[in-house]
Amino acid sequence: MSVTLNEARDALQYVDWSSLHRVAEGTKFAVVIDGEPVTATVVQAVKQNDESHDRDIFVTVEISGQYFQKQGYASVGSHCYGDYEDSWYDLREVRAREKIVTVYEPV
């Protein structure tokens, strides 16, 4: 089954992305596409802090072998580093690409 971006948007429109961002990778949940239940899987949830303690956030889900990503931004809700308030952008289709990354660590 091939899933269009519009079908994925419709299927994921009521997902609580902030909650989904906090679940473990590999978490499965159900969505409905063309009236049929389909399993979606969280394959990646990322948060990257910047210098002002705000965050770029991403959640990538797999549906029928295709990947869709929601990107957002989380800012501190108060001046005393309180709870983060998430804002989410539009959904986009992405594809997996493996990279080799070399990291140097202390001996």
N, CA, C and O of each residue as an XYZ file, in Angstrom:
428
protein
N       0.830     -1.174      0.000
C       0.000      0.000      0.000
C       0.876      1.239      0.000
O       1.719      1.400      0.882
N       0.694      2.099     -0.956
C       1.407      3.366     -1.019
C       0.543      4.435     -0.346
O      -0.658      4.527     -0.599
N       1.160      5.225      0.499
C       0.455      6.262      1.252
C       0.896      7.622      0.730
O       2.086      7.935      0.734
N      -0.060      8.431      0.281
C       0.287      9.778     -0.167
C       0.477     10.677      1.044
O       0.046     10.345      2.148
N       1.118     11.802      0.836
C       1.326     12.754      1.917
C      -0.011     13.254      2.450
O      -0.162     13.434      3.658
N      -0.979     13.480      1.575
C      -2.299     13.930      2.026
C      -3.003     12.864      2.856
O      -3.670     13.190      3.838
N      -2.864     11.592      2.476
C      -3.445     10.509      3.279
C      -2.786     10.442      4.647
O      -3.458     10.233      5.657
N      -1.477     10.619      4.678
C      -0.758     10.604      5.957
C      -1.190     11.784      6.815
O      -1.380     11.628      8.021
N      -1.349     12.969      6.214
C      -1.814     14.139      6.969
C      -3.186     13.876      7.585
O      -3.423     14.181      8.754
N      -4.090     13.304      6.778
C      -5.431     12.995      7.274
C      -5.367     11.969      8.409
O      -6.043     12.122      9.426
N      -4.564     10.937      8.233
C      -4.476      9.863      9.232
C      -3.843     10.340     10.537
O      -4.171      9.832     11.610
N      -2.944     11.308     10.449
C      -2.192     11.758     11.621
C      -2.663     13.101     12.174
O      -2.035     13.656     13.075
N      -3.762     13.623     11.640
C      -4.178     14.967     12.032
C      -4.567     15.110     13.504
O      -4.452     16.203     14.059
N      -5.020     14.040     14.146
C      -5.438     14.123     15.539
C      -4.410     13.545     16.514
O      -4.690     13.398     17.704
N      -3.242     13.225     16.014
C      -2.177     12.693     16.871
C      -1.668     13.813     17.774
O      -1.478     14.942     17.323
N      -1.453     13.501     19.027
C      -0.839     14.439     19.963
C       0.675     14.283     19.820
O       1.282     13.427     20.463
N       1.270     15.107     18.981
C       2.686     14.974     18.653
C       3.576     15.193     19.865
O       4.637     14.578     19.972
N       3.158     16.062     20.778
C       3.963     16.303     21.979
C       4.039     15.042     22.833
O       5.098     14.733     23.380
N       2.934     14.311     22.953
C       2.950     13.046     23.690
C       3.722     11.988     22.920
O       4.482     11.215     23.504
N       3.527     11.955     21.605
C       4.210     10.970     20.774
C       5.725     11.173     20.827
O       6.489     10.213     20.726
N       6.148     12.418     20.985
C       7.572     12.737     21.060
C       8.221     12.129     22.296
O       9.435     11.927     22.327
N       7.417     11.839     23.313
C       7.954     11.330     24.579
C       7.911      9.806     24.704
O       8.383      9.262     25.702
N       7.357      9.111     23.716
C       7.292      7.648     23.797
C       8.586      7.043     23.256
O       9.375      7.718     22.595
N       8.784      5.779     23.544
C       9.991      5.079     23.094
C       9.930      4.809     21.594
O       8.860      4.573     21.032
N      11.099      4.850     20.960
C      11.170      4.464     19.557
C      10.730      3.011     19.449
O      11.076      2.187     20.295
N       9.973      2.703     18.418
C       9.416      1.373     18.257
C       7.974      1.277     18.738
O       7.315      0.258     18.531
N       7.484      2.329     19.376
C       6.091      2.344     19.844
C       5.157      2.320     18.652
O       5.315      3.089     17.704
N       4.188      1.433     18.710
C       3.220      1.301     17.624
C       1.892      1.919     18.042
O       1.522      1.900     19.216
N       1.178      2.470     17.055
C      -0.157      3.010     17.287
C      -0.948      2.863     15.999
O      -0.375      2.680     14.926
N      -2.250      2.942     16.110
C      -3.116      2.711     14.954
C      -3.545      4.033     14.326
O      -3.813      5.013     15.020
N      -3.602      4.033     13.001
C      -4.182      5.135     12.235
C      -5.157      4.532     11.234
O      -5.135      3.325     10.989
N      -6.003      5.359     10.662
C      -6.966      4.887      9.670
C      -6.652      5.546      8.333
O      -6.597      6.772      8.230
N      -6.446      4.714      7.303
C      -6.199      5.208      5.945
C      -7.212      4.554      5.031
O      -7.302      3.328      4.971
N      -7.973      5.363      4.320
C      -9.038      4.870      3.439
C     -10.000      3.940      4.171
O     -10.446      2.936      3.615
N     -10.317      4.277      5.416
C     -11.265      3.490      6.183
C     -10.707      2.213      6.778
O     -11.443      1.477      7.436
N      -9.441      1.928      6.571
C      -8.817      0.707      7.076
C      -7.810      1.040      8.176
O      -7.026      1.978      8.026
N      -7.818      0.281      9.291
C      -6.805      0.502     10.320
C      -5.428      0.044      9.830
O      -5.289     -1.017      9.221
N      -4.435      0.855     10.107
C      -3.056      0.579      9.702
C      -2.160      0.871     10.904
O      -2.423      1.799     11.670
N      -1.122      0.090     11.064
C      -0.176      0.302     12.157
C       0.873      1.336     11.749
O       1.461      1.261     10.669
N       1.089      2.295     12.637
C       2.166      3.273     12.469
C       3.162      3.029     13.597
O       2.785      2.606     14.690
N       4.431      3.297     13.324
C       5.487      3.052     14.307
C       6.360      4.291     14.447
O       6.771      4.885     13.449
N       6.640      4.678     15.684
C       7.586      5.768     15.930
C       8.985      5.201     15.690
O       9.407      4.273     16.380
N       9.700      5.753     14.719
C      11.047      5.255     14.428
C      12.131      6.192     14.947
O      13.287      5.794     15.089
N      11.753      7.446     15.230
C      12.752      8.376     15.757
C      12.042      9.548     16.433
O      11.060     10.085     15.920
N      12.561      9.922     17.583
C      12.097     11.124     18.284
C      13.348     11.860     18.748
O      14.139     11.315     19.518
N      13.529     13.085     18.289
C      14.771     13.819     18.527
C      14.461     15.177     19.135
O      13.499     15.843     18.754
N      15.292     15.571     20.083
C      15.258     16.947     20.564
C      16.686     17.461     20.597
O      17.588     16.781     21.084
N      16.885     18.649     20.083
C      18.207     19.253     20.032
C      18.129     20.605     20.724
O      17.442     21.509     20.248
N      18.837     20.748     21.856
C      18.830     22.013     22.578
C      19.706     23.037     21.877
O      20.741     22.701     21.301
N      19.278     24.288     21.935
C      20.135     25.351     21.422
C      20.686     26.142     22.613
O      20.468     25.761     23.763
N      21.391     27.230     22.344
C      22.067     27.977     23.395
C      21.114     28.630     24.381
O      21.500     28.886     25.521
N      19.887     28.905     23.979
C      18.933     29.559     24.882
C      18.024     28.557     25.580
O      17.001     28.933     26.152
N      18.398     27.283     25.532
C      17.655     26.189     26.171
C      16.328     25.894     25.482
O      15.477     25.204     26.043
N      16.149     26.406     24.288
C      15.000     26.025     23.482
C      15.372     24.769     22.716
O      16.528     24.346     22.730
N      14.397     24.172     22.048
C      14.669     22.894     21.378
C      14.053     22.840     19.989
O      12.944     23.324     19.761
N      14.805     22.236     19.058
C      14.223     21.779     17.804
C      13.806     20.347     18.065
O      14.584     19.562     18.607
N      12.584     19.997     17.684
C      12.080     18.652     17.952
C      11.571     18.020     16.664
O      11.065     18.708     15.777
N      11.713     16.693     16.574
C      11.311     15.939     15.396
C      10.703     14.617     15.846
O      11.179     14.010     16.805
N       9.671     14.175     15.170
C       9.141     12.827     15.356
C       8.979     12.235     13.966
O       8.337     12.836     13.105
N       9.559     11.059     13.741
C       9.434     10.363     12.470
C       8.652      9.080     12.707
O       8.964      8.306     13.613
N       7.625      8.863     11.876
C       6.816      7.646     11.980
C       6.862      6.903     10.653
O       7.012      7.500      9.587
N       6.730      5.586     10.748
C       6.688      4.728      9.555
C       5.268      4.217      9.396
O       4.664      3.715     10.344
N       4.745      4.351      8.191
C       3.426      3.829      7.842
C       3.576      3.082      6.529
O       3.930      3.673      5.509
N       3.310      1.795      6.552
C       3.372      0.957      5.344
C       4.691      1.114      4.584
O       4.697      1.200      3.356
N       5.797      1.150      5.312
C       7.111      1.221      4.682
C       7.531      2.606      4.231
O       8.591      2.763      3.626
N       6.718      3.614      4.516
C       7.063      4.995      4.180
C       7.254      5.777      5.470
O       6.704      5.418      6.511
N       8.034      6.840      5.396
C       8.377      7.615      6.579
C       7.836      9.031      6.462
O       7.949      9.682      5.423
N       7.245      9.487      7.561
C       6.692     10.835      7.635
C       7.219     11.488      8.897
O       7.310     10.851      9.947
N       7.569     12.776      8.789
C       8.202     13.464      9.900
C       7.461     14.752     10.220
O       7.078     15.522      9.339
N       7.280     14.949     11.500
C       6.715     16.199     12.009
C       7.850     16.916     12.718
O       8.498     16.346     13.595
N       8.088     18.152     12.344
C       9.146     18.949     12.945
C       8.495     20.041     13.769
O       7.422     20.537     13.426
N       9.144     20.407     14.848
C       8.584     21.455     15.688
C       9.652     22.193     16.450
O      10.851     22.035     16.220
N       9.170     23.005     17.366
C      10.029     23.852     18.159
C       9.446     23.889     19.567
O       8.239     24.070     19.731
N      10.272     23.724     20.563
C       9.819     23.792     21.949
C      10.559     24.913     22.645
O      11.789     24.945     22.667
N       9.800     25.829     23.213
C      10.431     26.926     23.937
C      10.039     26.839     25.407
O       8.996     26.289     25.762
N      10.890     27.389     26.239
C      10.641     27.362     27.669
C       9.413     28.205     27.959
O       9.315     29.346     27.507
N       8.476     27.644     28.715
C       7.207     28.318     28.989
C       7.296     29.463     29.977
O       6.385     30.288     30.038
N       8.369     29.540     30.754
C       8.527     30.644     31.697
C       9.988     31.050     31.745
O      10.861     30.342     31.244
N      10.237     32.181     32.345
C      11.617     32.659     32.436
C      12.452     31.857     33.429
O      13.666     32.043     33.501
N      11.825     30.974     34.190
C      12.540     30.177     35.193
C      12.739     28.740     34.728
O      12.791     27.829     35.553
N      12.851     28.524     33.429
C      13.055     27.192     32.867
C      11.960     26.227     33.305
O      12.229     25.143     33.822
N      10.746     26.641     33.089
C       9.593     25.808     33.412
C       9.340     24.788     32.325
O      10.265     24.372     31.628
N       8.099     24.387     32.179
C       7.732     23.400     31.170
C       7.924     23.964     29.769
O       7.806     25.167     29.533
N       8.224     23.049     28.848
C       8.371     23.455     27.462
C       7.005     23.514     26.791
O       6.131     22.697     27.078
N       6.825     24.472     25.906
C       5.617     24.590     25.108
C       5.991     24.248     23.670
O       6.832     24.909     23.061
N       5.358     23.208     23.137
C       5.688     22.730     21.795
C       4.841     23.415     20.735
O       3.648     23.649     20.932
N       5.459     23.731     19.624
C       4.765     24.216     18.432
C       5.198     23.308     17.289
O       6.391     23.063     17.106
N       4.247     22.814     16.530
C       4.547     21.846     15.474
C       4.278     22.443     14.107
O       3.309     23.176     13.913
N       5.165     22.114     13.145
C       5.017     22.548     11.762
C       4.302     21.461     10.965
O       3.845     20.467     11.529
N       4.211     21.651      9.684
C       3.504     20.719      8.815
C       4.246     19.390      8.693
O       5.458     19.315      8.895
N       3.499     18.355      8.360
C       4.042     17.015      8.147
C       4.732     16.960      6.785
O       4.289     17.597      5.828
N       5.816     16.195      6.710
C       6.493     16.017      5.418
C       6.905     14.559      5.288
O       7.102     13.869      6.288
N       7.035     14.095      4.052
C       7.526     12.748      3.813
C       9.044     12.806      3.765
O       9.622     13.722      3.179
N       9.682     11.825      4.384
C      11.144     11.744      4.396
C      11.540     10.323      4.035
O      10.702      9.422      4.042
N      12.804     10.121      3.720
C      13.292      8.763      3.476
C      14.530      8.530      4.319
O      15.289      9.450      4.623
N      14.708      7.287      4.681
C      15.858      6.919      5.511
C      17.116      6.879      4.659
O      17.096      6.425      3.514
N      18.196      7.357      5.229
C      19.498      7.288      4.582
C      20.517      7.037      5.666
O      20.644      7.825      6.603
N      21.236      5.957      5.544
C      22.235      5.621      6.547
C      23.518      6.387      6.275
O      23.927      6.563      5.128
N      24.146      6.841      7.363
C      25.416      7.545      7.283
C      26.362      6.930      8.295
O      25.943      6.461      9.353
N      27.624      6.938      7.965
C      28.636      6.520      8.919
C      29.158      7.787      9.584
O      29.593      8.723      8.914
N      29.107      7.801     10.913
C      29.552      8.961     11.670
C      30.690      8.525     12.580
O      30.559      7.549     13.319
N      31.794      9.236     12.528
C      32.925      8.961     13.396
C      32.867      9.920     14.569
O      32.774     11.135     14.393
N      32.923      9.363     15.765
C      32.901     10.162     16.990
C      34.159      9.860     17.766
O      34.519      8.695     17.937
N      34.832     10.886     18.238
C      36.058     10.713     19.013
C      35.738     10.932     20.476
O      35.194     11.967     20.859
N      36.087      9.927     21.304
C      35.787      9.977     22.720
C      37.074      9.837     23.520
O      38.055      9.286     23.021
N      37.081     10.329     24.755
C      38.284     10.189     25.586
C      38.623      8.720     25.832
O      37.739      7.864     25.879
N      39.908      8.449     25.986
C      40.362      7.072     26.224
C      40.349      6.790     27.715
O      40.696      5.688     28.138
